[in-house]
Amino acid sequence: MALVDELWSGVVVAGVDSVEHELGLSHTRYVALVFSLPLIFAAILESGASLLSEAWGRKVVIVVGQAALAASLLFVAWTHSPWGLALGLAVAGTASGLACGAAQGVLVAADPANVDRALVRWALFASIGDVLAPLATACAIALGCSYRAAMAAVAAAVLGQCIASSRREDSEAASEDSGEAIEPLGDAIAGALRRPALWLWLLAAATCTLLDEVVVALATIRVERDLGTSAALAAAVPVAFALGSVVGTHASDRAVARLGSRRVLLGSAGLCGLSLALLVACRHPVALCFALGAVGVTCAPHHALAFARAYDEVPQRPGVVQACAQLFVVVDVVAPLALGWVADGFGSRAAIACLVAQPGVILACAAFLAPSRLRRADAERLADLGEGPRP
């Protein structure tokens, strides 16, 4: 599911020039219609639905979300209106967010003590989707089509995944039969409001949007508009980032097991800042691709580990954490708009330089926020068994 989620969202990013050309969009309007407006709509719906999924059952939410996602992607492939594009992406973002949130809830509830590695592995599949998205878009462009053909193909894949999900056993029902006590939903919500660490980690996770589609879009614009590369060759830019993300998430899985999530966050955030500086300095397409790949490697564990630390603050109620995360949609909305304005007024290099704020926030949270009681207890238990570092 993580793979397909990144696959559909990556098509309109890898095909940024195709989207802007066909719909007559400036950089700022592209950012508004592809990122900001869909994010606002999705956040409004997801915040309530994430809580309701705790009562409805996660399997139902997964299946319904995937069906709605397939339908909305077909609409995106068909529409020729900029506002139709925004509407289709908004519905797609909502449906995908609900389905993926419910799927993550299954993982977290199944093994609360091993959330770090579970989410890092989720990020690994998402990174593979990041690799496939620009490849699919480049193939569509090379064949004389546009982003529409790639989006229709992804819609077909989502529909197949929906059918497969509907036939799987409901693991949530089996967990309820175990008789394990779960904190009431109202108490979990009230407790979340009193946990500052939860909100800070969710803020850190929200900033990770900057080093996902946004950095890829800005780098693609720089290569294509500033460095004069063709649209088909510019599709290699997101591939470089995605390959770096695959390498980074694979390495992070092992690093977390050996060093712990805090050390991984500190080290990767520092190296990410250096990689961004190299990305700004590059003036050749090949060098830029290598620098962007380095950014992908170093930022790969940030979102997964930040969200894992947030989940630690409200054990057994991942839907509450997902609902709280929607309050940070202001970061997802304002930041891309601001960066689009900077790119239009001062160039893509200046906009890319602003992205250093993301590893800065991760570095601050990892340095100054103590791990939750659940995280400390699990780390100490693993250390006693000789299977991990002592906190």
N, C-alpha and C positions, 0 to 999 in steps of 0.2 A: 504493500500500500504506500509506503514511503517513496518507493521508486516512481510509481505512477503520479504521485502528488507533485514531485519535482519535474516530472516529464511534461505535464501539461502547462505548468506555470513557466517553464523554461522556454517554451516555443515562442511566446510573444516577446521574450527577452532576447533570445538568439536571433529572432527575426525582426529586431527593432527597426532596421532600415526599411524592411518590407512593410511593416505596419505604418510607419510614419509616411512613407511614400504613397501607399494606397489610400490612406485616410486623410492625407494632407495635414499632418500634425507637426507642431513644433516640439522641441525637447520638453518644454514645460507642460504642454497639453498631453503629450505622451505619458509623462510621469503621472499626471493627474488622473487620466482615464484608465491607465493600466495598473497603477499602484494605489493612489490615494483614495479615490472614490470607492473602488471595490473593497478596500480595507475597512472603510467606515461602515459600509452596509453589512459586511460580514461580521464585524465586531458586535454590532447591535444585536444581530440574531444569535450569534454563537454564545454570547454571555449567558443568555437564559437557557438555551438549548443544552449547554454543557452541564448545567445543574439538572435539567430534566432527564438527561441520559442516565443519571444515577438511579432514577426511578423507573424509566422505561425499559432499561436493559441495553447494554452496549451493542449486542449483535444487531438489534433492530436499527439502531442509529447508524451503524456501519453500512448495512445493506441499503437503507433509504438514502443515505448520503451519497453512496456511490452511484445509485440510479439517477439522482438529481444532477450529479457531476457530469455524467455522460450526456444527459440531455442539454445541459448548459454549454458544454464544449461544442456540441454540434451547432448550437445557435451562434456561438462565436465564429465558427468556421463559415457560417452562412451570411451573417449580417455584413452590410456595407456602410453602416452608420457608426460614427465614433461613439455616440451615446449607446448604441446597441452593443458595441464592444465592451463598454464599461459595465452595462447591465449584465451581459453574459458572464464577464469575469467576476462580477460581484456575487452572482448566484453560484458560480463555480467555486469561488473562494469559501463561501459559506458552507456549501455541501462538502467540499474537501476537508475543511477545518473540522467539521463535526465528525466525519468518518475517521479521520486520522486521530482526532482527540479521543474518540471512543476506543480506537485500537491501542493507543498509548495507555489509556486507562486499564485495558486488559493486561498489558505488560506490567504496569506498575502495581496493580492490585495482586497479581499473581506472585510477585517476588519483590516486596518493598525494600528488602535488604540489598538488592543488586540492581538498583535503578540506574546507576551510572553506566554500567556496561551495556545494559539493555538499550538505553537511549543512544549510546555511541554506535551500537550496531544498527539501530534505526537510521541514524545519520549516515552510516555507510551505504545502506540501500538508497537513501535519498541522493547521495553523491553519485551513485551509478545512474540514477535518473537524470542528474545534471549532465552526465556524459552523453546520454542517449538523446536528450532534447536538442542540442545544437547539431548533432549528427543528422537527426531526422529533418530538422529545418534546412540544413545545408543540402541534403538530398532533394528536398522539395524544390528549393531554389535552382539547383543544378538541372533539374528536369523541366524547368520552365514554369513551375507552379509558384506558390507563395506559402506564407505561414498557414493558410487555410487548410491545405492538404495535410500538413503535419498535424494540425489540431484535430481534424476529422479522424485520422488514424489513431491518435491517442484516445479519442472518445470511444472508438471501437474496443480498444484494450481495456478501458475502464468498465465498459459494459460486461466484458468477459469476466473481469475480476469481481464484479457485483454478483454475477451468477454463481461463481465459485464460493463467495462469502456466504451466500444464502444457504448453501448446502453443508456448511461446517457446523460442528457441534457447538452449542452455547456453553463455553467454559465458565461463564459467570454463574450460571445456574448450579454447576457442580461446586463452585466455591461457596455458594450460599448453603449448600447441604453440609458443609464441613462444620458448621456451628460456631465459627470464629466470631467473636464480638466485634462489631464495627461501630464506630462513633456515629451517633445520629447526625443527619445532614445539617440540621439547624445549629447544633453545637459546633460542627466543623466550620460552618460559615462564620459564626461568632468568633471562634478561635483564630481563624485566618485574619480577621480584622485587627487582632492584637499582636500580630507577628511582623515587626518591621523587616526582619530578614527576608521574609517571603516576598515582600513588595520590592525590596532592593534587588533580589535575584531575578524577579520577573522583569524589572527595568533592564537589568543586564541582558536578559534573554531577548527583550524587545530590540535592543540596539544591534543584535546580530543580523537583523534584516539588512543593515547597511552593507554587510559583507556577504551578501547573497546575490539576489537578482540585481540590486542597485549597482554594486561595484562591477558586475559583468556588463550591465547596460552602459555604464560610463566608459569602461575600457573598450567596449565594442565601438562606441561613438568616436572615441579618440583614435582608434586604429583606422576606422573607415573614413571619418571626416578629416581628421588632422594629418594622418600619415598616408592617406590616399590608397588604402587597400580595398580590393573589390569586396562585394557583399558576400560572395561564396567563401572567399578566403578569410573574411572577418569572422565567419562562424567558427573558426579555429580558436578564437579568443575564449568563448565560454567553455570549449572543450578543455583548454589548458587549465582553467579554474576548476572544472569538475574533476579532472584527473588528479589535480593536487588535493582536492577534497577527499577523493577516494583513498589516496595514500595517507592523508592526515588522519582520517577516521580509523583506518586499519591500524595505524601506528598508535593512535590514542587508546584503542581497546587494550592493547598490551601495556601501554604506559600507565594507564589508570590502575591496572591490576598490580603493577610493581611499585609505583610511586605515590598513588593516591590522586584524587581529583584536584585537590588544592595545588599541588606542585605542578600538575599538568597545566592547569589554568594560568598559573603565574609564568611558567616558561613559555607557553605558546603565545600569551598576550604580548610579552616583550618582543619575541621574534616576529610577531605579526606587525607590530609597529615598524620594525626595520624593513619588512617586506613591502609595506605600503610606501615607505620612502623611496625604495628602489623603483616601484611602479610609477611614481610621479616623475622620477628622473629619466626613465627610459624614453628614447626617441627613435627606436627601431621596432618594427612589429614583432620580430622574433624575440628580441630582448624583453619586450613588454609581455609577451606570452609566458616567458619563463618567470618573470616577476609576479605575474598574476597567479601562476601555478604555485609559487611560494606563498602567496597570500592564502590560497586555498588550503595548502597544507597546514599552515599555522593557525588559521581561524576555525578549522574543521571541528574541534571538540567544544567550542565555546557555547553554542546554543544547547547542545545535549547536556553538558555538565551543569550549566546554569539552571536549566529547567529541572534537572535531577535534584539539585540542591533546593529548589522551590518545592518539589514534590515531598522532600524530606520534612518540610515544615507542616504538612497536613497529610500524615500517613493514612492510607486506605480510602482517601477521598480525592482522587485525581481530578474528578470533575469540578471540584471547588477551585483547585489551582488553575484549571483551564478557564473557568469563568472569570477569575480574578485577572488573568493575563489579558483578557479582552479590554480591560480598562486602560491598557498601555497602547491602544491603537493610535493615540495621539502621536507617539513616536514614529509609528509606521506611516502615518499620514504626513506629518509636518516635515520630517527629515527628507523623504524623497522630493517633496515640493521645493524645499529649500535648496536641495542639491541641484534640482533641475534649473532653478533660478540662477544659481551660481554658474552652472555649465553654460547657460545661455548668455550670461553677462560677462563672465571672466574666463570661460573655457573649461574643458573637461579635466585638465590637470588640476585646476584649483578645486574643483568638486571632489576629485579623488583624494586630494590632500586633506579635506575635511573628514574623511572616513577614519582617520586615526583616533577619533573619539571612541569608536567601538572597542578596540583593544584597551584603551585607557579605562573605560568603565569596568571591563572584565578584570583588569589588573587590580583596580581599587577594591572591588567586591571580594576577590580572592584573598587580597592582602589583609583586609580589615574585618571581614565577617567571619565569626566563629562557626564551625560546623554545628548542625543540629544535634540534639541528644541522640536521635536515631543513628545519624552518621557516625558519631563518636563511638557508640556502643558496638556497631557493626565493625568498625575499623579495629577496635580493640580485640573483638572476638577473632577476626581474621589474623591479626598479628599474633595472638596466642597460639593459633593453629599453624603459624609459619607461612600463611598464604597471602600476606600483604604487609604494607608498612604500618608502623605504629603512629597514630595521629599525634 
